[in-house]
Amino acid sequence: MLRYLPFLLVLAVWIYAFIDVLNTPEKEVRHLPKVVWVIIVLLFGEVLLGPVAWFVTGKKRHAPGASGGGRTRWVAPDDNPEFLKSLRDDDKADDPDENKRDKGGEG
């Protein structure tokens, strides 16, 4: 079973690269048209040249910490000032008689 492991790993990388090429939008493909990348990955996948070339030069990669395409970073609710403000606003809206309550000064 262990003797088949290298073949299975090469096959897995080959399939992953092929699917990645197909799912990548045309505007994110670099250096060559998408169709040419598909052919390169299919023809040279058995020796891993095609998939490695695709992973290294074919696709625009974004840094892990960079904001990807205008997406905002997720913030926990207790750290999000907008969420906390909405809670305070909801409390005021739910209790219209807040100003009429006895504040404890009279007795």
N, C-alpha and C positions, 0 to 999 in steps of 0.2 A: 504493500500500500504506500509506503514511504517513497518508493521510486517514482510514483506518479505525481508527487507533490510539486516538483518543478513545472511539469506540464500543466497542472491545474492552476498554478500561480500565473504562468504566462497567459493562459486562456482567460483567467479572470481579469488581468490587466488589459488584455486585448478587448474584451467585451466592454469593460468599463470605459476605455478610451473611445470606443466606437459610439457608445450611447452618449457620452459626454459631447462628442462632436455633433451628433444629431440634435441634442437638446440645447446647444449653445446658439443664441441669436446671431444672425449674420453680422451685426454691428460689433460684436465682441470678438470676432475671429480676426486674427492678425496674419499678415504676410501673404497669405494665399486665400483664394476663394474656398468656401466651405466644402464644395464638392471635391475639390482637390485634396483637402484634408481627409475627407472620408476615404478616398482612394488610397492615400498614403497609409492611413491607419489599417485599412484592410489588406493591402499588399505587403506591408512590412511589419505587420503585427506579430507574426510568428517568431521573429527575431527581436521583438520589442523596440525596433528602431522607430516605427511609425508612432506607437503610443508615447514613447519618450519624447519624440520630436513635438507631438501635440501638447503634451503637458508642459514642456519647457518653453516653446515659442509660439504655439498656435492660438492660445486663448489669453485674453486680457485677464489677469488675476488681480484681485483686490486684496490689500493688506487686511489681516484679520481685525485690527483695531480701527480701521478707517470706516467711516459711515458709507454703507453701500447704496449708492443711488438715491440719496435724500431720505433714507430711512432714519427715523429717530431711535435713539437708544432707549431700551426699556428701563424704567425707573420703578423701584418698589413703591407701593402706595404711601407708606409712611415717610418716604423721602421726597415725594412729589408735592411741591407747594401748591400746584393747581388742584390736586385731589383734596388736600387738606383744606384749602379755601372753599371748595365746593361743600365739604362737610360742615364747615362753619356757617355757610350760607343756608344749607338745608336745615340746620338747627334753628336758625332765626326764622326761617319760613314756616317751620312746623310749630313754633311757639309764638303766636301773635300777641299773647297777653304777658310777654316777658317784662315789659315796662310797668305793668300794673301790679306785679307781685310785690309782696312785702319783702324788703331787703334785710330785715332783722333790726332795723334802727328803731322802730317803734315797738312798744311793747307790751 
